[in-house]
Amino acid sequence: MALLRFGSLRMRIAVLYASAFALVLTVVVALASSGLSQFAHASAARDLAANARVFDEIISTRAGQMGDQAGVLARDFGFREAVATGDAPTIASAIANLEARAGSDKAFVLTLDGDVLGAGGAPVAAPESLWNSLDAGHSRGIIRSGRGFALAAAAPIQAPDLIGWLVIAQPLNRAELDRLVELAPIALEAKVMDASDQPQWLRGERPGAVVDHHEGQHALYYTSDLAVLQDGIAPRLVLRHSLEATLAAYAELKWLLVALAAVGLALVLGISWRVARGVTEPLQRLDEATRLIGQGREVSLAIDTDDEIGRLAGSFNQMVAAIEEREREIIHVGLHDGLTGLPNRKLFTEQLTNVLSRRRPGEQVMVAYVDLDDFKMVNDTLGHPAGDTMLRIVADHLREDMPDALIARLGGDEFAILIDGIAEADSLGGLADALQRSFARPITINGQNAPGGASIGIALAPGDGVDGTTLLKNADLALYRAKHEGKATYHFFEPGLDEAARRRRQMELDLRSAIRDGDFELNFQPLYSIVERRLTGFEALVRWNHPTRGRINPVEFIPLAEETGLIVPIGEWVLREACHHATTWPEDVSVAVNVSPRQFTSSGLSGTVLSALSASGLVPQRLELEITESIFIADVEATLATLHGLRNIGVKIALDDFGTGYSSLSYLRSFPFDKVKIDKSFIDDLGTSSNAHAVIRAITTLADALGMETLAEGVEDVSQFEVLEREGCRHIQGYLFSKPVAASAVARMLAEGAGYQRQLRA
């Protein structure tokens, strides 16, 4: 019984098809019925119009016959002589004979004087009303007689001049009209009515048009104006044809259509029900099978047919088998790394929890968190496929060297190793060294040696934690310390590391708040031109005034900002503020801004520079961007493209910390820097090393040959200044002139520039 409810698919299919067919049948029957009615109506209208024309022809023919008969008598010599002499008996006798032959109601002679001759019986009413039409040459038309309207015809009497008219009339009463109607092939009613006697709805209709009127009975009306031979009347012929009988003839056909539609609907309903059952019964079995699969039970559908339903059952069975296979694959993929085949973080965490729950007293569990050294360099220099190969080789080495350990890849170049069952007397350092040696094994990729080694952080249970989350967190903290102590080393967790991590996290939160609240400010250190003997620019240096800790050294927060990426918004703020302050200085004083490697590689550096210049109104030539050679490590071509783009804007580019890297000279050949900044370490050696003079001379000579200016950083005494001046350095910067000062002190410093000159001369 549940299958018979309207909500079932079977019922919906059957009802849908039956409803659609019923709708189509209803429309067809309605259109056919309407078409039959319209056809019957149009056919009756055509028949009425045609019979009306026949009626007019009959009346016209009858009038012509009467006129011919009147004309024969009017041309008779004896009759003309009788009229001319006023022979009343002769006139009366002739008219009586005419009435008898023509079956006329009345015949008479109307003289030119308006006298009526030979009118037997009732006198002719208002004979003068005929005189005007006759005098105008009309010879046929309707006149009013004692018994109503009559059809009249007239013939002139000439002896030889016109002496009068012979008029003959035939009544158009009901009897006469009925005789005329009998000649029509359709049932008609005919009346001759004066226009004033017609119904209001018919009076305004155009003559010669078929009018459809429904009052009591549905009928068609046709009116035509009749010719008149008497003044003061307006007769119309009105024909009426009832539509009841005509439409009744088509009613049986309409009922036949309805009966056929009902039979067709019943047939379609039965067929729809069978089709619906044939479709829904296999679907019911499929629905039941799906429900059983959801409960975890094994199901297989029987294939009974070779049609679409049978193929659906076969596909379902294949799908069930594929789902079971994919479930096994998904479980494996969900718990293992696709590249190396090692367990992933989820499986490692689950296994770590299980191992910790089974740990026996006196046993230790080691968790090592590993990060490969220089893996990014392998990706950048040899390509990502080479990096993937390196990860697979490292995984194979670990499997070979530590077969009893649980090894997992956590993502990227990070690995985790779990070693359990460690006795308290076992050497933890020996295990750590074994790990280090496994990562240090040589690796060859496509014939090239790849750098090996890894930084390892180690945490031990139960001393460093008794749950997996704590152990992994502490191993990560130990890894962070190992990476900062140098490459290819390991570090065991210490309680102080947690506090250091907490302070680092707090400083990161404070940095974000400082960016949001605007807690930074700029200081400016003067740049002095030895050649021009004046201050030619200032380097913008960011300072952080912490709301509770006060001034924080940039050495403390800049590396953290670089690591977290916060250096990008800080650098953008420094650039905008530096350009804004520089617009208040003289036009021959420039401003230098450091661009960090992280900020340089971020997208939109050129847009940021253009925005800062546009917002401040500073000309590009007064802005100098200082970069270090570390920006060339990742992608030399992209770096050079960005530098050329900045140069095209008009901004000057300076190479900072020149001489501290391995490739400084090659970068000077790759890009035409505007300025080279000699690192402070070379300036400090001027007083202790004799080779320092030669190094300074070599740098200035090389820069002059390449068309670049030089600037020495960290100049603190006059003796260093004198050596730099002697060796050809053009600009200097350092405490010899001033420590970095607040933005408000720049104007005073520019005003006192002459004092620096006197100090140097002294």
ABEGO torsion letter per residue (X at the ends): XAAABAABAAAAAAAAAAAAAAAAAAAAAAAAAAAAAAAAAAAAAAAAAAAAAAAAAAAAAAAAAAAAAAAAAAABAAAAAAAAAGBAAAAAAAAAAAAAAAGBABBBBBBAAGBBBGBBEBBBBGAAAAAAAAAAGBABEBBBBAAEBBBBBBBBBBOABBAEBBBBBBBBBAAAAAAAAAABABBBBBBBBBAAABBAAAAABBBGBBBBBBBGBBBBBBBBBBBBABBGBBBBBBBBBBAAAAAAAAAAAAAAAAAAAAAAAAAAAAAAAAAAAAAAAAAAAAAAAAAAAAAGBBBBBBBABABAAAAAAAAAAAAAAAAAAAAAAAAAAAABBAAAGBBBAAAAAAAAAAAAAABBBGBBBBBBBBBBBGAAAAAAAAEAAAAAAAAAAAAAAAAAABAABBBBBAEEABBBBBBBGBBAABBAAAAAAAAAAAAABBBBBGGBBBBBEBBBBBBBOAAAEABAAAAAAAAAAAAAAAAAAEBGBBBBBBAAAAAAAAAAAAAAAAAAAAAAAGABBBBBBBBBBAAAGBBABBBBBBBBBBAAAEBBBAAAAAAAAAAAGAAAAAAAAAAAAAAAAAAABBAABBBBBBBBAAAAABBGAAAAAAAAAAAAGBBAAABBBBBBAAAAAABAAAAAAAAAAAAAAGBBBBBBGBGABAAAAAAAAABBBABBBBBAAAAAAAAABAAAAAAAAAAAAAAAAAGBBBBBBGBABAAAAAAAAAAGBABBBEAAABBBBBAAAAAAAAAAAAAAAAAAAX
